[in-house]
Amino acid sequence: MTSKAMANILLAALFIFIAACSDAENETHLVELHTVASEDVISISFPEETETVVSISSEVEYRLQGLKSNGVDTVTVDGDVEWSLSAGAVSSINQQGLFTAADTSETLTLTAKFGFLSESIDIRVSSAKFDQVVKLDEDDAGFSINMCQYQTIKPVGRYEDEDGNEEIRLVDSKVIHQIEWLITNEEDGSDSQRAIIETTSQDEVFLHSLASGNIVINAKALSHLTGLEVTSTDFDQTIDHGLNSIKLCDSTDTDLGNCVVDESEIEKDQVISLIAVGNYQAADGSTYNENISRNSKWGIADSINASSVFSDDRQQLDITGDVEDSDITVSLACGGIEQTIDDISQGVLLDTLVSCDINSDCELASQEIHVSLLSVLSFDVRANNVAVTDNTVLNLASRPNTITLDVTANFSNDSSENITDDSDLDYFIIPTAVPEVIEETVSTEVFTVLNTGTAKIRLEYRGETFIVVIDIP
Amino acid sequence: MKYLLHFYYLFLLFLFSSPLSADNFYIEGSPAQVTIDTSGGETRPKMLDLRVGYVKSMHQFELAIMTSVSDDELNQLTVDVPSAVSVLYHYLPFVDSDIQLHLIVGASQIEVDSSYPGTADSSDSFQGVSFGIGFEESFSAMPQLKMSADWIRLYHGDEMNITAFSLGVHYDF
C-alpha cells in the first residue's frame, strides 16, 4: 500500500468520525416503545379512586395504572413515568408522582406520560377545609358484610371554604389518617369487638368484621374549619352471620373448597403455615369460600411446644416446632368467643384454646400438630480418634487393646450434636468370626479387642444406621 | 446517510486505486446477535453478517453487510433489523501473535423496524460512529481459514445503543 492510499484511508476515517453523530431525534420513538413494552401495557389511566379535588397545601401521591396487553389485567406503572402540570400552575409535582398543592385555590391539568402513552386529568385545588365525615360511602348505599370478612369503605367528608360554600367529597389522603374510628355495640353503646376499621399506608380504609351483631360507627377527627375535634353522626351497620362452617388448611392450598391440612406433623424448627377458610352462604343460595385468617380468632394449646406468628398480611399463621416429640392443638373460631381479648387490632392469637360463646354466633375448628424428633441426615464417627466411613473398612496399623467410638449426629435443621452417650443410640456387634474379634465393655461405646480379624459394629439412632468396619491386625 | 455514501465511495476508491495483490483480500461470514439496548428495555434480533475486506500488515479495511434472520419480541413489541451496513477499519496491534486482537472503528447505518399493538408499524434509521473489539485465530491445518469473534457497538446514542456480537469464519484469498 502506498503512503498516499494510507493517507486517503486515514482522512476518510477522520471524516466519518467527525461527520457521524447520534440520531437523538430517532431514538425517542424506539426508546418509548421499549419502555411501554417492558411493562406489557397497551394503555394507561388514572385509577378510579384518584383524587381530583385536593385541599390547599396538602400532598397527594398520584398513581398511574396500565392495562396489560391481554386487555383484562391492570398493573401499577411505577418507573419511567413523566409527571407534569399545566402551564401556570402554582402547585407542583415531582417525578415520583407526589403532588404538592398550592396554598391558593386553582384548577390545573395533571399529565402523566409513560413512553408514547399519555393521560391527563383535571385537578381542582380547593381552599375548602375539612369539617367532618358525613358518609361512609360516596353513594351512601350501605353494604352487607358477614362475620370474619372485610369491606372497603370510602369516607366522605364535608368541606367548607372561606365564603361558606360547602363541598361534599371523598376525604382527602391527609385527613384520612387523622380519623379515629369508634365502634360501639348498638344494643348498649359499649366498645365493640365485633369489627375494627384499619387505614392503610396506601390511604385505603377497611372494615374488618370479627363477630355478628349491630354496630355503630363514628369517625372522630379534628375539624380544620373550626379547630375543634368533631365526632360524626352515627353510621349503623349490621354484621351478619352468613357463615356455614370454617376449617383449617395448608397455606399453599388454592382450592379452598376441598383443602385440608395434609401434614399434621413437623420436625423441630420446621414451619407449618395454616390458613382459616370460611364457607359462606350467598344471597342466591350458592356457597363460596374465603381465606378468613385475618379476622378469625386463633388459639394454641401447649403453646410452649411451638411458636406461632401471623404473616405480615395476617393471611396465614406460621407455626414453628420448638420442642421435639410434643403436641400442640391449634383452635380457630369465627364469631363471639368465651375468652377475653384485650386488643383486636393486630389479630387475635391466644396461648389457649378458643371456645365459642354460647350466646353468640360462632363457628369452631381445630387441628392437632405433632412436633416430631429431628431426623438425622448423617453421622460423623471416629474410632480411636480416626474418622470412619459408613460400611468402609478402616485398617489399623497396630492392634489396640480397646476400640472407643465417638459419634456425632447431623440433623435436618443443620445442627449437630455428639450423641455418643445418648440413650437412644444403640451399639450392636455384628459377629464376623469365631472366636469373636471384639466384645462389649461396661461403657457402650468402648469395645475390648480380643483377636485379629474384622470387627463390625452397627449404630442405630432415630431409624438411621451406620456400620463401623475395622480391620484389626 | 450521505456521510456513509461518501465513505463507501472513498473505500471503493481506495480498494481499486491501490496496488493490491489478490491474496490480501478476505471474506467473512457469521451469525450475529444484535442488541438494541434502551433505558426502557432491550431486544435482540438475529442477523447474518457478511463482510469483504482487505488486510495490509497491521491494518484491515472492510465492508460489513448484515441482513435479518429473525426478529425479537419484548412482550407484544416486535423488533427487527432488516439491514445494517458498516464500513470498518481494524487495527491489529499484535500481528505476530497466534490470536489476533482487532481494535475496530468505523461508521454504520442500521435500519430498525418495530411494531406494537395500538401503534402504526414504524421504521427508524440510525447512523453513527461504530467501535469495537475482535479476536481472530487461524486453523493450523488451513492458515487461510480463521475463526473470528467481534463485539461492535454499531450505534452509540444518548438514550440507546445498538451492539452486534458475531462469531464466524474468515477466509483469506
Interface residues (C-beta under 8 A of the other chain):
Chain A: M1 T2 A5 M6 N8 I9 L11 A12 A13 F15 I16 F17 A19 A20 C21 S22 D23 A24 N26 E27 T28 H29 L30 V31 E32 L33 H34 T35 V36 A37 S38 D40 I42 S43 S69 D80 G115 F116
Chain B: Y3 L4 H6 F7 L10 F11 L13 F14 S17 S18 P19 L20 I36 T38 S39 G40 G41 E42 T43 K56 H59 F61 L74 N75 Q76 L77 V79 V87 Y89 V105 G106 A107 V112 S114 Y116 P117 G118 T119 S122 D124 S125 F126 Q127 G128 V129 Y155 H156 G157 D158 E159 M160
